[in-house]
Structures are given as C-alpha cells and as structure tokens.
Amino acid sequence: MSKIFINYRRKDSAPYAGRLYDRLAVHFGHDHVFMDIDQIELGEVFDQVIQEKLAAVQVAVVLIGEHWLDIADANGQRRLDHPDDWVRLEIAALLERNIRVIPVLVGGATMPKSTQLPECLVPLTRRQAIEITDHRFHTDADKLIKALEKIMGVPTPSLPPVRPDPPKIPYAAIFAAVAIILAAFALFHYSPWITQDTDTQISQPVAPEPEEWVAKQSTVEPPSETRLPFEPKMVSILPGKFLMGSADYDDEKPQHEVTIAYAFEISKYEVTFDEYDVFAKAANRALPDDRGWGRGKRPVINVTFDDAQAYVQWLSNKTGKQYRLPTEAEWEYAARAGTQTAYWWGNDIGKNNAVCDGCGSQWDNKQTAPVGSFKPNVFGLYDTAGNVWEWTQDCWHENYQNAPNNGSAWMDANGSVCGRRVVRGGSWYSDPQYLRSAFRGWNFADGASYYLGFRIARAF
C-alpha cells in the first residue's frame, strides 16, 4: 500500500516529479510511492483508485513550480479555479484528512499567498514548505527523505553493498614478462605493429590517443558506406550474450540472460547539438534550449521521446539507412561492453570517469560535458555513464518479469506504460548509483529536460 502521494501538474513540474519519484521509490520502494494515473492497472476506474490512495497515504508532497498558479485551460480559465480540477481535488482531499501535506517548491517557485488560491486550498499556505533546487537537488531531496522517514516512522531499506573489487593482480611482474615477450616478437617481425590476417592492427602497450582506446576485437567493421557530415559516428557491435539487470533492486530483477543474435550499430557519442540542429533547422522546428552552456559538441538536451523519434526518421530519410533508438537490452549490452561490474570500469565510481554529482569531474552537478570528454568503454562508446540520460525505444515496465530475451524492444504488453519510456545512463547531476549499467529510469514520452538526451542505433 502506498504511503507517499506525489501531487503535481504535468505542464508545470513533470521533470521534477519524475526525478523525485525515482529518488523516493529507490529509497522507500516503488509500492510505497504513488504519483500518477499511469500506475493504475488497465480497466480500473482511475478516480476511484486515486480516491483510495488519497484516503490511505500517510503523507503527501505537493510540487509547486513557477507556473503552478497560472496554468489555464483552452478557454483561458485558470485550472486551479475549476472545481473538478484533479490537482485541486487531490490537495483539498489531503488537507481535509489533516495528514502531513508538504509543499515542495521547484524551479524557483515561491509559496503562493492565500489570496491567490481558492478557499479549499488556503490551508496549504500554512504548511511548512521545502525548496528543491537544481544545483542542490540531492541535498534537498535527502532533507525531504529524512522528514518523510520521521513522519512515517517506518524503517527504510538501505542501499545494497557494492560488490568488492576483484583481488589485486601482481601487474608489475606480469607486465615485465609481457614486455620481454613483446620485445622479442617485435624484433622477430622488424615492425612496431602486429598485423592479423584481417588487416586489423593492434597497437603495442603504449599510451594511446582517446580514439584508439577501443577493443577492436569486440566490434565488427561496418559495411563500406558514405557518412554524411551531419551523420553521427557509429560503432558496430558483434552478436553475443550477457546477463541483464541486477539482484539489487526490484525493477532490475529478475536478472536474465539476453542473446543478441545480430550485429548492430550504436552511436559512438550521444547525439550532439551540432547534429540535432541540422535536423531542427531543416524541419523548421524550434531549436532546443542549451541553458547557456553552449551547443556544438555538447549532447543535445531538452528533447522529448517524440523529438528523438522525429530525428531518427528524418536521418533515415536523408541517408537511406534505417536509424532508430536503441532498445533497452541493446543499450545495456553496449554499455556493459562485456562486463558485469556496477560500472563498465569497475565497482567503484572512481574519479573523472564520467560527469555526475560525485564523479570528480570539472562539470559535476553543474552542466553537461562535451561528448567524448572521458575515456570510452571497451566497445568504443563514450558517455554511456553520466552526462545525459538517454531515451530508449522501450515502454516502461516495473521489472523484467516476462521481458524478451532476444534484444528486441519491450513494447505495450505485460503491464507496460507506454506514456513513459525507459531512459538509461544517468546524467551530470545524478548520484553515482544512477550511472550503474543496470540502473533503469523512465521519463514521460512528452517530457523534455536539461538532463535528458539520446543516442541512436541501426541494424545492418
């Protein structure tokens, strides 16, 4: 039974609501947090379910954004003045129960005055509020979580322990032996390069340039094709198997083996403003806001799922190639790059491996980084952890029960919510745990945010 009710208006605070829901659901459990009618089972009477939730929850949070007071209907009448407005009805019902109702101010909003509200909502102005800001999101959310814990008086689950790193290997001794062997091999062939029958060159163990940090044996050469200047660079991925999900969180269970029996391509970087703006201008669409951080090689942000779909359709038409969004399984397969650790580089977030809130980079919790600012995984992909969340093709499911095991997109079946789409990878202001290869998030398909972008895929 849900203990926490999140009240919000989509056009006012949907990105904040989604992010706060994820944070509360990870901490308290998905079953204890109710936010949206998308959580109602098909065929249920939604107003009846909401009334039941309103009558049963222990505490409610009311998100108030910059436009909460003023959003109007098609006739220009303020929504809050409608007696049948659901945001108003929910708040009034919660206040009438005299339970804790916490106003949460987001996006720079201030607490409304009693004279600005209908009479049934005036008591809300006497409730102590909390502000959640972009630059202090995690600190502010932690403060809210502690208050909720105290109100509910129930123990909450702690995060699972991070799996220990593997035993240390005596690299010095191994390197010395390998160096001797390589030296002898090099003298024998009179060349600093080892050439295989396929003409693939494998460099000697010297410090490589960033573009050479790729385990070439893990990818296949793409067909010889012309790439247009505005076309994202792609990496070809071999077929294979991997263990998807984790045993740590309910929405990452059950762990299951996925077999991807086909080669596919996925973009080396997240789609950039440079690449997306070509499409937007050609299609006479508004350019997405860059928040003053700069465009160019930074990942495009403030794009909805539908924007990403329109982009891949346009790119397909322009190039004659069948581009699309990656499936959730393809994304995790490519992001893991053959690993089963929390992150592709190990179980510890480390320092300067990515950009997040606690990754040790110069952009942490401030803004996006230009794509390719960190080393790639062994498949040659950059920024699969951090920078921006990435849209995938799949509809949101609460867990992997009955999930496909062939790499295909999981669409509108088995209790999915296609109004929400799966997003992966974490962002520049996510906690490190959200950057784990197994971590799953979601966003409303029509929602855009400054922490959300995408990369693209293509089947051969």
C-alpha positions as CSV (number, residue, x, y, z in Angstrom):
1,M,0.0,0.0,0.0
2,S,1.3,3.4,-1.0
3,K,2.4,5.6,1.9
4,I,3.5,8.7,0.0
5,F,1.4,10.6,-2.5
6,I,3.0,13.0,-5.1
7,N,0.7,15.7,-6.4
8,Y,1.9,17.7,-9.4
9,R,0.8,19.3,-12.6
10,R,2.4,17.9,-15.8
11,K,2.8,21.2,-17.6
12,D,4.3,22.8,-14.5
13,S,6.7,20.3,-12.9
14,A,6.7,16.9,-14.6
15,P,10.5,16.6,-14.9
16,Y,10.9,17.4,-11.1
17,A,8.1,15.0,-10.3
18,G,9.7,12.2,-12.3
19,R,13.1,12.7,-10.7
20,L,11.7,13.0,-7.2
21,Y,9.6,9.9,-7.7
22,D,12.7,7.9,-8.8
23,R,14.6,9.1,-5.7
24,L,11.8,8.3,-3.3
25,A,11.0,5.0,-5.0
26,V,14.6,3.8,-4.8
27,H,14.7,4.7,-1.1
28,F,11.2,3.6,0.1
29,G,10.3,1.1,-2.6
30,H,8.0,1.6,-5.6
31,D,5.0,0.1,-3.8
32,H,5.1,2.9,-1.2
33,V,5.1,5.9,-3.6
34,F,2.1,6.8,-5.8
35,M,2.5,9.6,-8.3
36,D,0.4,9.2,-11.4
37,I,-2.5,7.6,-13.1
38,D,0.0,5.7,-15.3
39,Q,0.4,3.5,-12.2
40,I,-3.2,2.4,-12.3
41,E,-3.9,-1.0,-13.8
42,L,-5.7,-1.2,-17.1
43,G,-9.5,-1.3,-16.7
44,E,-9.5,0.1,-13.2
45,V,-11.6,3.2,-12.5
46,F,-8.9,5.8,-12.1
47,D,-10.8,8.3,-10.0
48,Q,-11.8,5.5,-7.6
49,V,-8.2,4.3,-7.3
50,I,-7.0,7.9,-6.7
51,Q,-9.6,8.4,-4.0
52,E,-8.5,5.1,-2.4
53,K,-4.9,6.3,-2.5
54,L,-5.8,9.7,-1.1
55,A,-7.6,8.0,1.8
56,A,-4.8,5.6,2.7
57,V,-1.5,7.5,2.3
58,Q,0.3,8.8,5.4
59,V,2.0,11.8,3.8
60,A,1.7,13.9,0.6
61,V,4.1,16.1,-1.3
62,V,2.7,18.9,-3.5
63,L,5.0,20.1,-6.2
64,I,4.6,23.8,-6.9
65,G,6.5,25.1,-9.9
66,E,6.9,28.5,-11.5
67,H,3.6,28.3,-13.4
68,W,1.6,26.3,-10.9
69,L,-0.7,29.2,-10.1
70,D,-1.3,30.4,-13.6
71,I,-1.7,27.4,-15.9
72,A,-5.0,27.8,-17.8
73,D,-7.3,25.7,-19.9
74,A,-8.2,26.2,-23.6
75,N,-10.7,28.9,-22.7
76,G,-8.1,30.9,-20.7
77,Q,-9.6,30.0,-17.3
78,R,-7.1,29.2,-14.5
79,R,-7.1,25.4,-13.9
80,L,-7.0,25.8,-10.1
81,D,-10.3,27.6,-10.3
82,H,-12.1,24.6,-11.8
83,P,-14.0,22.7,-9.0
84,D,-13.2,19.4,-10.9
85,D,-9.5,20.1,-11.5
86,W,-7.7,17.0,-10.2
87,V,-4.7,18.8,-8.8
88,R,-7.1,20.9,-6.7
89,L,-9.3,18.0,-5.8
90,E,-6.3,15.9,-4.6
91,I,-4.8,18.7,-2.4
92,A,-8.2,19.5,-0.9
93,A,-8.9,15.9,0.0
94,L,-5.4,15.5,1.6
95,L,-5.8,18.7,3.6
96,E,-9.2,17.6,4.8
97,R,-7.7,14.4,6.2
98,N,-5.3,16.6,8.2
99,I,-2.3,14.5,7.4
100,R,1.1,15.9,6.6
101,V,1.0,17.8,3.3
102,I,4.4,19.2,2.3
103,P,4.6,21.9,-0.3
104,V,7.7,21.3,-2.4
105,L,8.8,24.4,-4.3
106,V,10.7,23.7,-7.5
107,G,12.1,25.7,-10.5
108,G,12.5,28.8,-8.5
109,A,8.8,29.0,-7.4
110,T,7.7,30.8,-4.3
111,M,4.9,29.9,-1.9
112,P,1.6,31.2,-3.1
113,K,-0.4,33.6,-1.0
114,S,-3.8,32.7,0.5
115,T,-5.4,35.4,-1.7
116,Q,-4.2,33.6,-4.8
117,L,-5.9,30.3,-4.0
118,P,-9.4,29.0,-4.0
119,E,-10.8,28.7,-0.4
120,C,-10.4,24.9,-0.2
121,L,-6.6,25.3,-0.8
122,V,-5.9,28.2,1.5
123,P,-4.8,25.8,4.4
124,L,-1.9,24.8,2.1
125,T,-0.3,28.2,2.6
126,R,0.1,27.5,6.3
127,R,2.1,24.3,5.8
128,Q,5.9,24.4,6.1
129,A,7.4,24.1,2.7
130,I,10.7,22.8,1.4
131,E,12.6,24.1,-1.7
132,I,14.2,21.7,-4.1
133,T,16.7,23.4,-6.4
134,D,18.6,22.1,-9.5
135,H,22.0,22.7,-8.1
136,R,21.2,21.2,-4.6
137,F,18.8,18.6,-5.8
138,H,20.3,15.6,-3.9
139,T,20.9,17.6,-0.7
140,D,17.4,18.9,-0.8
141,A,15.9,15.5,-1.6
142,D,17.8,13.9,1.2
143,K,16.3,16.5,3.6
144,L,12.8,15.6,2.4
145,I,13.5,11.9,2.7
146,K,14.6,12.3,6.3
147,A,11.4,14.3,7.1
148,L,9.3,11.5,5.4
149,E,11.1,8.8,7.4
150,K,10.3,10.6,10.6
151,I,6.7,11.2,9.7
152,M,6.0,7.6,8.6
153,G,8.1,6.1,11.5
154,V,9.0,3.0,9.5
155,P,12.4,1.6,8.7
156,T,13.6,2.1,5.1
157,P,15.8,-0.2,3.1
158,S,19.4,0.7,2.8
159,L,21.3,0.6,-0.5
160,P,22.8,-2.8,-1.2
161,P,26.6,-3.1,-0.6
162,V,28.8,-2.6,-3.6
163,R,30.3,-5.8,-4.8
164,P,34.0,-5.9,-3.8
165,D,36.6,-5.3,-6.4
166,P,38.4,-8.5,-7.6
167,P,41.6,-9.5,-6.0
168,K,44.6,-7.4,-7.0
169,I,46.9,-8.9,-9.5
170,P,50.6,-8.6,-9.5
171,Y,50.7,-6.4,-12.6
172,A,54.3,-5.4,-12.2
173,A,55.5,-9.0,-12.6
174,I,53.1,-9.7,-15.4
175,F,54.0,-6.6,-17.3
176,A,57.7,-7.4,-17.1
177,A,57.1,-10.8,-18.5
178,V,54.8,-9.5,-21.3
179,A,57.3,-6.7,-22.1
180,I,60.0,-9.3,-22.7
181,I,57.8,-11.4,-24.9
182,L,56.6,-8.3,-26.9
183,A,60.2,-7.1,-27.4
184,A,61.2,-10.5,-28.8
185,F,58.2,-10.6,-31.0
186,A,58.8,-7.1,-32.3
187,L,62.5,-7.9,-33.1
188,F,61.4,-11.0,-35.0
189,H,59.0,-9.1,-37.2
190,Y,61.0,-5.9,-37.5
191,S,57.9,-3.8,-37.0
192,P,56.1,-2.0,-34.2
193,W,52.8,-3.3,-35.3
194,I,51.2,-6.8,-35.3
195,T,49.0,-7.3,-38.4
196,Q,46.3,-10.0,-38.4
197,D,45.0,-11.7,-41.5
198,T,42.0,-9.4,-41.4
199,D,44.4,-6.4,-41.6
200,T,43.2,-5.2,-38.2
201,Q,46.1,-3.6,-36.4
202,I,46.6,-4.0,-32.7
203,S,48.9,-1.4,-31.1
204,Q,51.7,-2.1,-28.7
205,P,51.1,-1.4,-25.0
206,V,51.8,2.4,-25.2
207,A,49.6,5.2,-24.0
208,P,47.0,5.5,-26.8
209,E,45.1,8.6,-28.1
210,P,41.5,8.7,-27.0
211,E,40.2,7.4,-30.4
212,E,42.4,4.3,-30.0
213,W,41.1,3.2,-26.6
214,V,38.8,0.7,-28.4
215,A,38.9,-3.1,-28.0
216,K,38.7,-3.7,-31.7
217,Q,38.2,-7.5,-31.3
218,S,34.8,-6.6,-29.7
219,T,33.4,-4.9,-32.7
220,V,32.9,-5.6,-36.4
221,E,33.8,-3.5,-39.4
222,P,30.7,-1.7,-40.7
223,P,29.8,-2.0,-44.4
224,S,31.7,0.4,-46.6
225,E,29.3,3.4,-46.8
226,T,29.4,7.1,-47.2
227,R,28.7,9.0,-44.0
228,L,27.2,12.5,-44.4
229,P,28.8,15.4,-42.5
230,F,25.8,15.6,-40.1
231,E,25.5,11.9,-39.6
232,P,26.6,10.6,-36.1
233,K,29.6,8.4,-35.9
234,M,28.6,4.8,-35.3
235,V,30.3,1.8,-33.7
236,S,29.4,-1.7,-34.9
237,I,28.7,-4.3,-32.2
238,L,29.1,-8.1,-32.5
239,P,26.3,-10.5,-31.6
240,G,26.6,-12.0,-28.1
241,K,25.0,-12.9,-24.8
242,F,25.0,-11.0,-21.5
243,L,23.3,-11.1,-18.1
244,M,20.9,-8.2,-18.0
245,G,19.7,-6.4,-14.8
246,S,20.9,-7.0,-11.2
247,A,19.9,-8.7,-8.0
248,D,20.0,-5.4,-6.0
249,Y,16.7,-3.6,-6.9
250,D,13.2,-4.8,-7.7
251,D,13.0,-3.0,-11.1
252,E,16.3,-4.6,-12.1
253,K,15.0,-8.1,-11.4
254,P,15.0,-10.8,-12.4
255,Q,18.5,-11.0,-13.8
256,H,18.1,-12.8,-17.1
257,E,20.3,-13.8,-20.0
258,V,19.8,-12.0,-23.2
259,T,21.0,-13.3,-26.5
260,I,21.5,-10.7,-29.2
261,A,21.9,-12.8,-32.3
262,Y,22.5,-9.9,-34.7
263,A,25.2,-7.3,-35.2
264,F,24.0,-3.7,-34.9
265,E,25.4,-0.2,-34.8
266,I,25.1,2.3,-32.0
267,S,26.4,5.9,-32.0
268,K,29.8,6.4,-30.6
269,Y,28.6,9.6,-28.8
270,E,25.4,11.0,-27.6
271,V,23.7,13.0,-30.3
272,T,25.1,16.5,-30.2
273,F,23.6,19.9,-30.7
274,D,25.6,20.2,-34.0
275,E,23.9,17.0,-35.3
276,Y,20.4,17.7,-34.0
277,D,20.3,21.4,-35.0
278,V,20.8,20.4,-38.7
279,F,17.6,18.4,-38.4
280,A,15.7,21.0,-36.4
281,K,16.5,23.7,-39.0
282,A,15.7,21.5,-42.0
283,A,12.4,20.6,-40.4
284,N,11.5,24.1,-39.3
285,R,11.4,23.0,-35.7
286,A,12.4,25.2,-32.7
287,L,16.0,24.7,-31.6
288,P,16.1,23.1,-28.1
289,D,17.4,25.3,-25.3
290,D,21.0,24.8,-24.3
291,R,20.7,26.7,-20.9
292,G,23.6,28.9,-21.9
293,W,26.1,26.0,-21.7
294,G,26.9,26.1,-25.4
295,R,25.8,23.9,-28.3
296,G,28.3,22.4,-30.7
297,K,29.7,19.1,-29.3
298,R,27.7,19.1,-26.2
299,P,24.9,16.5,-26.1
300,V,21.5,17.8,-27.2
301,I,19.1,18.3,-24.2
302,N,15.5,19.4,-23.8
303,V,14.3,16.9,-26.3
304,T,11.2,14.6,-25.9
305,F,10.9,11.0,-26.9
306,D,8.9,12.2,-29.9
307,D,11.6,14.6,-30.8
308,A,14.2,11.8,-30.8
309,Q,11.9,9.7,-32.9
310,A,11.4,12.5,-35.4
311,Y,15.1,12.9,-35.6
312,V,15.9,9.3,-36.4
313,Q,13.1,9.3,-39.0
314,W,14.5,12.3,-40.7
315,L,18.0,10.9,-40.6
316,S,16.8,7.7,-42.1
317,N,15.1,9.5,-44.9
318,K,18.2,11.7,-45.6
319,T,20.7,8.8,-45.6
320,G,18.7,5.9,-46.8
321,K,19.8,4.0,-43.7
322,Q,17.4,2.7,-41.1
323,Y,18.2,4.6,-37.9
324,R,16.2,4.2,-34.7
325,L,16.6,4.5,-30.9
326,P,18.4,1.5,-29.3
327,T,16.3,-1.0,-27.3
328,E,16.9,-1.1,-23.6
329,A,18.6,-4.5,-24.0
330,E,20.9,-3.2,-26.8
331,W,21.7,-0.2,-24.7
332,E,22.8,-2.2,-21.6
333,Y,24.7,-4.8,-23.8
334,A,26.7,-2.0,-25.4
335,A,27.2,0.0,-22.2
336,R,28.4,-3.1,-20.3
337,A,30.8,-4.0,-23.1
338,G,31.3,-7.5,-21.7
339,T,31.5,-6.5,-18.0
340,Q,29.2,-7.4,-15.1
341,T,30.5,-4.8,-12.7
342,A,28.5,-1.9,-11.4
343,Y,30.1,0.4,-14.0
344,W,31.9,-0.7,-17.1
345,W,35.3,0.3,-15.5
346,G,34.6,-1.4,-12.1
347,N,32.5,-1.4,-9.0
348,D,33.8,2.0,-7.7
349,I,32.7,5.3,-9.3
350,G,36.3,6.4,-9.1
351,K,37.4,9.9,-10.2
352,N,37.0,11.6,-13.6
353,N,35.5,8.5,-15.3
354,A,32.3,10.4,-16.1
355,V,30.3,13.5,-15.1
356,C,27.7,13.2,-12.4
357,D,27.1,14.5,-8.9
358,G,30.1,12.9,-7.3
359,C,32.2,11.7,-10.2
360,G,35.2,14.1,-9.6
361,S,35.0,15.9,-12.9
362,Q,35.1,19.7,-13.6
363,W,31.4,19.6,-14.8
364,D,30.0,17.7,-11.8
365,N,26.5,18.8,-10.8
366,K,26.9,22.0,-13.0
367,Q,26.3,21.2,-16.6
368,T,26.9,18.7,-19.4
369,A,30.3,18.0,-20.7
370,P,31.3,18.0,-24.4
371,V,30.9,14.4,-25.7
372,G,34.0,12.3,-25.6
373,S,35.5,14.1,-22.6
374,F,36.1,10.8,-20.8
375,K,37.6,7.5,-21.9
376,P,35.3,5.1,-23.7
377,N,34.3,1.6,-22.7
378,V,36.0,-1.3,-24.5
379,F,33.4,-1.2,-27.2
380,G,34.5,2.3,-28.0
381,L,31.3,4.1,-26.7
382,Y,31.6,7.4,-24.9
383,D,29.4,8.7,-22.0
384,T,27.2,5.6,-21.5
385,A,27.6,6.6,-17.8
386,G,26.6,10.1,-17.0
387,N,26.4,13.4,-19.0
388,V,22.7,12.9,-20.0
389,W,20.0,10.3,-19.5
390,E,19.4,8.6,-22.9
391,W,16.0,7.7,-24.4
392,T,15.5,4.1,-25.4
393,Q,12.7,2.6,-27.5
394,D,11.1,0.5,-24.7
395,C,8.0,1.3,-22.8
396,W,8.4,1.3,-19.0
397,H,7.8,-1.9,-17.1
398,E,8.2,-2.1,-13.3
399,N,10.5,-5.1,-13.6
400,Y,11.9,-7.7,-16.0
401,Q,9.2,-10.3,-15.4
402,N,8.4,-11.8,-18.9
403,A,10.9,-9.5,-20.6
404,P,12.1,-10.5,-24.1
405,N,15.4,-12.2,-24.1
406,N,16.4,-11.5,-27.7
407,G,17.4,-7.9,-27.6
408,S,14.1,-6.6,-29.0
409,A,12.2,-3.6,-27.7
410,W,9.6,-4.4,-25.0
411,M,6.5,-2.5,-26.0
412,D,2.9,-2.3,-24.9
413,A,2.4,-5.7,-23.2
414,N,2.6,-7.3,-19.8
415,G,1.6,-4.2,-17.8
416,S,3.8,-1.7,-19.6
417,V,3.2,2.1,-19.5
418,C,4.0,3.5,-23.0
419,G,3.3,7.0,-21.8
420,R,6.6,6.6,-20.1
421,R,9.7,5.4,-21.9
422,V,12.9,3.9,-20.4
423,V,15.9,6.1,-20.0
424,R,19.4,4.9,-19.2
425,G,22.8,6.0,-18.1
426,G,22.3,8.8,-15.5
427,S,23.3,12.4,-16.0
428,W,25.5,15.3,-15.0
429,Y,23.6,15.8,-11.7
430,S,22.7,12.2,-10.9
431,D,24.1,10.4,-7.9
432,P,26.7,7.8,-8.9
433,Q,24.4,4.9,-8.2
434,Y,22.2,6.1,-11.1
435,L,25.1,5.6,-13.5
436,R,25.3,1.9,-12.9
437,S,25.0,-0.2,-16.1
438,A,21.9,-1.9,-14.7
439,F,20.1,1.1,-13.4
440,R,16.7,1.8,-15.1
441,G,14.8,5.1,-15.1
442,W,11.9,6.5,-17.0
443,N,10.5,9.8,-18.3
444,F,7.2,10.8,-19.7
445,A,7.4,10.5,-23.5
446,D,6.3,14.1,-23.9
447,G,8.7,15.4,-21.3
448,A,11.9,17.3,-22.1
449,S,14.6,18.2,-19.7
450,Y,18.1,19.6,-19.4
451,Y,19.4,16.3,-18.1
452,L,17.9,14.2,-21.0
453,G,19.2,13.4,-24.5
454,F,19.7,10.3,-26.6
455,R,22.0,8.2,-28.8
456,I,20.9,6.3,-31.9
457,A,21.1,2.8,-33.2
458,R,20.9,1.0,-36.5
459,A,20.5,-2.6,-37.6
460,F,22.6,-3.9,-40.5
